[in-house]
Amino acid sequence: MDYSMKMRGTCCPQVDFSVVDGKVTNIHFLGGCSGNTQGVAALAEGMEVEEVLQKLEGICCGRKPTSCPDQFAKALKETLVVKSK
């Protein structure tokens, strides 16, 4: 299933991704720090959703209470809620 989620409190306004058989694929951050978001996308590609959540949830960016990886984790959590309905 394909998702497009708005991000809050980060330089990156949106992340697009798919979840197939419990694994995250086709991750694309729009905007943000290009090297960092490409790195997160490359590392998370093909990983189980739960593993990505464990690794990325709660990461802060400087003094901000969130980050692109943290917002991506929140978007993944939202997909779990959507799928369970």
C-alpha positions, 0 to 999 in steps of 0.5 A: 500500500502506498502512503504520503504523509505530511511531516510537522516540525521539520525542514522536510514537509512530506514523506512518501513510502510503501508498505508491502508485506510488513516491509517499508519500500519506495521511501522518498522524502520531499525537501529536508537535508538531502544527504540525511534523508537519502541516508535514512531512506536507503537504510530503512529500505526493505526493513520491517516496519517495527524495526524502523520504528525501534530505530528512528522513533524519538530522534531529535534534530538539534534543539527541535523535539523531532526530526525527519527520522522521527516524523517518518516513524510517526508516519509509519505508526499512522499506517499501522493504525490505518491498516488495522481499521 
